[in-house]
Amino acid sequence: MKQRAVAAAHRMLEAEGEAGLTLRALAAELRTGSGSLYHHFANKDALLAELAIDGFRELGRWMAMATPPQGRTTFFASGHAYLGFTRRRPALYAIMYNERVQAGHEGVRLAEAEAFDIYRRSLETLRVPTEDLADVALALWALGRGMASISSRLGDGSPGVAKQVALRVITGLEALTGASLVSPNHATSDVA
C-alpha cells in the first residue's frame, strides 16, 4: 500500500501541485480509507518527505548517468542534469527544498547528502585542490539551487530561461573574478 500511495502521490503532485495533494484526495485516488494511509504516513508532511527522498534519489540518478558532450567535463554534465531535472520536475523539486519538510525529516536531509555526494564527485575531474573540493562543491550546489529557483520564478520551465539565467550568472562571476569562466573553444550559449 505504501508504494502504491507514493506512486499515486507523485502523479497527483505533477498534475495538481502540492496544494492538490492531500491524504484524503490520495485515499480517494487509491479507493481506500484515509485511515489506511495514516498507518503509513503520520501526516501530509510525512508523505511529502517520502516524495522528497524519491526526488533526491532521482536527481542523483540523473547526475550519475549524465554523459558529458565532447570537450566538456563530468561536472558540466552533472550540472546540466541538475538544471534539467529542475525544469522537468518543478513540483517535486519544490517539495525537495521545502524548508518545513527538510527540517522535520532526517531522511530527506540524508537523501540530499547522497545526491550532493554524486555532484561533489563530478568535480574531481577539475583542477580543484582536494582540501577545497568540499567547499567548492557546496558553493556550486548552492549556486545551482539559486539558479533553479530564479529560473522557475521567471519562466515556464523552458530551457531558454535557464540558459539566460546561467549566462547572467556566469557574466556576473566573470565580473567579480576578472577571469573568463568559459573555455574559448565553447560559445557561452552552450553553458546551460
Phi, psi and omega in degrees: 000318182298316180296319178297320181294317180295317179298316178294322179297321176300314180297315180295320180299314180293326183278322190237353183078177183298324183298326181275357182259102175235160178296325179294315179294323178295319178299318178297318178300321181272356181058050179220173177276153179302326181302325180292331177285323179294341174294327182260332183228119182298328181195183182298321180298325177294322175294315179299324178297318177299318178295318180297318178299313176302319181298315179295324177293319178295316177301316178301318178295318179302313183290320182294327183271353183294131179251126182289141174292165179312128176084001180250167182261167174300324177299316178302313182297319180295314178296320178297318178296319179302308181293325176297319177300316182295328178285323185273338182230054187298321181293319178293317179301319179299321179290323180302326181251021173292119186301322181295317180292316179299313184293327186268356186220106181301326180301325178292316180295323178292320179295321176296318180300322177294317178295319179299322180297322175298316178297314180301318180298332179293339179281345184296342178279349179272170180268059178258126178305139184307319182291342179259353188303314182296318180291319178296316179299316180296317179299317181288326176298315179295321178297317178298319177298318179294317179298319179296319179296314179296315180301318182292328178286328186270337190227186183257021181089004182281149180299332181301318180295315180299320178297317180296319178296315180300317179297318179294321178295315179297317178300317178295318178295322177296322177295320179292318185269341183072019181225150177285135179257358181244132178300139179298343179281351182233131177291150180295342178290348178273357193297311187267000000 
